[in-house]
């Protein structure tokens, strides 16, 4: 573990020494101007697209109001997760990772960002981009394969396990570009997975495939969290000495991180599965409506 720290210059190891005590909590917030600009640009583009859609068709048309609120909440959580005190404790770091994958990603996806972004682009860029995409059959085929629940679940699992390998996680703590890549991969993998679930919502066999993706996701999250909870020793030496000012040993901090992944982070996946089942049952009911009263024969007899 020490090898990763000695291979980088001291200024790159800023994360390794931040926020080891309670009084350092607020000083650990990272306000990156470029990051704030990108988040602001995405918010402005989304708002512009929603304004255009509602100006043409009326409020709530094109993108429903609740979807706009979902996107807004997702952007707020994304900002807090990215600029927040990332490395105060391992459990806090885990919370931010799970927020990116299990809260920010679904909120942004159900906010219909593509529709709003295309409508918010200047001039005819949105229509031109849509036409370009529709003319490229290979792009649609590739996207359909990657955005399937099974593939998306595998990609999300690979990101989760890879970044929780001790040496890779500790390298991310001392090298800023690696640290940024970790958060980006969590967010992208989460967006891809939840996007795959939304695509399955209106498909006849979609809930079955989506259910497989949800179950597999919850299984490997449970496996990884169990490793953290039941490990007899701390797996991440970089966090040793950080948790004591907060009243936790390094092992207890690791166990708390595992519990966070095990229980709270699994709730959105469970809720998403229930939503898929409910949508499927509603479609069946609309296709095969049941009479509310006793059936009568053509001659009027029951």
C-alpha positions in Angstrom: 0.0 0.0 0.0 2.9 2.4 0.7 4.2 1.8 -2.8 1.2 3.7 -4.3 1.8 6.7 -2.1 5.6 6.8 -2.8 5.1 6.8 -6.6 3.2 10.1 -6.7 4.4 13.6 -5.9 3.5 15.1 -2.5 1.0 17.6 -4.1 -0.9 14.7 -5.7 -1.3 13.1 -2.4 -3.6 15.8 -1.1 -6.5 13.4 -0.5 -4.4 11.2 1.7 -4.0 13.8 4.4 -7.4 15.6 4.3 -10.0 15.7 7.0 -8.6 13.3 9.6 -10.3 15.1 12.4 -13.8 16.5 13.1 -12.6 20.1 12.8 -11.3 19.4 9.3 -14.7 18.3 8.0 -15.8 21.6 6.4 -12.3 22.3 5.0 -12.4 19.1 3.0 -15.0 20.3 0.5 -13.6 20.5 -3.0 -15.0 23.3 -5.1 -13.6 22.7 -8.5 -14.4 25.6 -10.8 -14.5 23.4 -13.9 -16.8 20.9 -12.2 -19.1 23.6 -11.0 -19.2 25.1 -14.5 -20.1 21.7 -16.1 -22.8 21.0 -13.6 -24.2 24.5 -14.1 -24.0 24.1 -17.9 -26.0 20.8 -17.8 -28.6 22.4 -15.5 -29.0 25.5 -17.8 -29.3 23.3 -20.9 -31.9 21.1 -19.2 -33.9 24.1 -18.0 -33.8 25.7 -21.5 -35.0 22.5 -23.1 -37.9 22.1 -20.6 -38.8 25.8 -21.1 -38.9 25.3 -24.9 -41.0 22.1 -24.6 -43.5 23.7 -22.2 -43.7 26.9 -24.2 -44.8 25.0 -27.3 -47.1 22.3 -25.8 -48.0 23.6 -22.3 -46.6 23.0 -18.8 -46.1 19.3 -18.1 -46.2 18.3 -21.8 -43.1 16.6 -23.3 -41.6 16.2 -19.8 -43.9 15.9 -16.8 -43.4 18.1 -13.8 -42.4 15.3 -11.5 -39.6 14.3 -13.9 -38.2 17.9 -13.8 -38.2 17.7 -10.0 -36.5 14.4 -10.1 -33.7 15.7 -12.3 -33.3 18.8 -10.1 -33.0 16.6 -7.0 -30.5 14.4 -8.8 -28.3 17.4 -9.8 -28.4 18.7 -6.2 -27.3 15.3 -4.9 -24.7 15.0 -7.6 -23.2 18.4 -6.6 -23.1 17.4 -2.9 -21.6 14.0 -3.7 -18.8 15.4 -5.9 -17.8 18.5 -4.0 -18.4 17.1 -0.5 -15.7 15.8 1.9 -14.8 12.7 0.0 -12.3 11.1 2.3 -13.2 11.9 5.9 -14.1 8.3 6.6 -14.3 5.2 4.5 -18.0 5.0 5.4 -18.6 8.5 4.1 -16.7 7.7 1.0 -18.9 4.6 0.5 -22.0 6.7 1.1 -21.0 9.1 -1.7 -20.3 6.2 -4.1 -23.7 4.7 -3.4 -25.4 8.0 -3.7 -23.9 8.3 -7.2 -25.1 4.9 -8.3 -28.3 4.4 -6.4 -29.7 7.9 -6.0 -28.2 10.4 -8.4 -28.3 8.0 -11.4 -32.0 7.0 -11.2 -33.2 10.5 -10.5 -31.3 11.9 -13.5 -32.6 9.1 -15.8 -36.3 9.5 -14.9 -35.8 13.2 -15.5 -35.7 12.5 -19.3 -32.4 14.3 -19.8 -31.9 13.4 -23.4 -35.3 14.9 -24.4 -34.6 18.1 -22.5 -30.9 18.4 -23.7 -31.9 17.9 -27.4 -34.6 20.5 -27.0 -32.2 22.9 -25.3 -29.5 22.8 -27.9 -29.1 26.0 -29.9 -30.5 26.2 -33.5 -31.3 22.9 -35.1 -28.5 21.0 -33.4 -31.0 18.8 -31.5 -32.8 17.7 -34.7 -29.6 17.2 -36.6 -28.2 15.1 -33.8 -31.3 13.0 -33.7 -31.3 12.4 -37.5 -27.6 11.5 -37.3 -28.3 8.9 -34.6 -31.3 7.4 -36.4 -29.3 7.0 -39.6 -26.6 5.0 -37.9 -28.0 1.5 -37.5 -24.7 0.3 -35.9 -24.9 2.8 -33.1 -28.5 1.8 -32.3 -27.5 -1.9 -32.3 -24.5 -1.2 -30.1 -26.5 0.8 -27.7 -29.3 -1.8 -27.5 -26.8 -4.4 -26.6 -24.9 -2.3 -24.0 -28.1 -0.8 -22.5 -29.6 -4.2 -21.8 -30.1 -4.9 -18.0 -27.8 -7.9 -18.1 -24.9 -6.1 -19.7 -25.5 -2.9 -17.7 -25.5 -4.9 -14.5 -22.2 -6.6 -15.4 -20.6 -3.2 -16.2 -21.8 -1.7 -12.9 -20.5 -4.7 -11.0 -17.1 -4.5 -12.7 -16.8 -0.8 -11.7 -17.9 -1.6 -8.2 -15.5 -4.4 -7.6 -12.6 -2.9 -9.4 -12.6 0.4 -7.4 -12.9 -1.5 -4.1 -9.7 -3.4 -4.7 -7.5 -2.1 -1.9 -4.6 -1.0 -4.0 -6.8 0.7 -6.6 -8.9 2.5 -4.0 -5.8 3.7 -2.2 -4.2 4.9 -5.5 -7.4 6.9 -6.1 -6.9 8.6 -2.7 -3.5 10.0 -3.7 -3.9 10.7 -7.5 -6.6 13.2 -8.4 -7.2 12.0 -12.0 -7.7 8.5 -10.8 -10.0 9.8 -8.1 -12.1 11.7 -10.7 -12.2 8.6 -13.0 -13.6 6.6 -10.1 -16.5 8.9 -9.5 -17.2 9.3 -13.3 -17.2 5.5 -13.7 -19.6 5.0 -10.8 -22.0 7.7 -12.2 -21.8 6.4 -15.8 -22.3 2.8 -14.8 -25.3 3.8 -12.6 -26.8 5.9 -15.4 -26.4 3.0 -17.9 -28.0 0.5 -15.5 -31.0 2.6 -14.6 -31.5 3.7 -18.2 -31.7 0.0 -19.1 -34.5 -0.5 -16.5 -36.4 2.5 -17.9 -36.2 1.1 -21.4 -37.6 -2.2 -20.2 -40.6 -0.6 -18.5 -42.7 -0.5 -21.7 -41.6 -3.8 -23.1 -43.6 -7.0 -22.7 -40.6 -9.2 -21.7 -38.7 -6.2 -20.2 -39.6 -6.7 -16.6 -38.2 -10.3 -16.7 -34.9 -9.2 -18.0 -34.8 -6.1 -15.8 -35.6 -8.4 -12.8 -32.6 -10.5 -13.6 -30.4 -7.4 -13.7 -31.8 -6.1 -10.4 -31.4 -9.4 -8.6 -27.8 -9.9 -9.9 -27.0 -6.4 -8.8 -28.3 -6.9 -5.3 -26.5 -10.2 -5.1 -23.0 -8.8 -5.9 -23.6 -5.7 -3.8 -24.5 -8.0 -0.9 -21.4 -10.2 -1.5 -19.1 -7.2 -1.5 -20.7 -5.6 1.5 -20.5 -8.9 3.4 -16.7 -9.0 2.7 -16.4 -5.5 4.2 -18.6 -6.3 7.2 -17.1 -9.7 8.2 -13.5 -9.1 7.3 -11.5 -9.6 10.5 -9.0 -6.8 9.8 -9.2 -3.4 8.0 -8.7 -3.9 4.3 -7.7 -0.3 3.5 -4.6 0.8 5.5 -5.0 4.4 4.1 -8.0 4.9 6.4 -6.3 3.6 9.5 -6.1 6.6 11.9 -8.8 8.6 10.2 -11.8 7.3 12.1 -10.5 7.4 15.7 -11.4 11.2 16.1 -14.9 10.2 15.1 -15.2 7.5 17.8 -14.8 4.6 15.4 -11.9 2.1 14.9 -10.8 1.5 11.3 -12.5 -1.9 11.4 -15.8 -0.4 12.6 -15.6 2.3 10.0 -15.2 -0.5 7.3 -18.1 -2.5 8.8 -20.3 0.6 8.7 -19.4 1.1 5.0 -20.4 -2.4 4.3 -23.7 -2.0 6.0 -24.4 1.2 4.0 -23.8 -0.7 0.8 -25.8 -3.7 2.1 -29.0 -2.0 3.3 -29.7 1.7 2.3 -28.0 1.4 -1.2 -30.1 -1.7 -2.0 -33.5 0.0 -1.3 -33.6 1.9 -4.7 -33.1 -1.3 -6.6 -35.8 -3.0 -4.6 -38.2 -0.1 -5.3 -37.2 -0.1 -9.0 -38.1 -3.8 -9.2 -41.5 -3.1 -7.6 -42.1 -0.3 -10.1 -41.4 -2.6 -13.0 -43.7 -5.3 -11.7 -46.5 -2.7 -11.1 -46.1 -1.3 -14.6 -46.3 -4.8 -16.1 -49.4 -5.6 -14.1 -51.1 -2.4 -15.2 -50.4 -3.1 -18.8 -51.9 -6.6 -18.5 -55.0 -5.1 -16.8 -55.5 -2.6 -19.6 -55.1 -5.2 -22.3 -57.5 -7.7 -20.5 -59.9 -5.6 -18.5 -62.0 -7.6 -16.1 -65.7 -6.9 -15.7 -66.7 -5.5 -12.3 -70.0 -7.4 -12.2 -71.2 -11.0 -13.0 -71.1 -11.9 -16.6 -74.4 -12.3 -18.4 -75.3 -14.5 -21.4 -76.7 -12.9 -24.6 -80.2 -13.8 -23.5 -79.9 -11.9 -20.3 -79.4 -15.0 -18.0 -76.4 -15.2 -15.7 
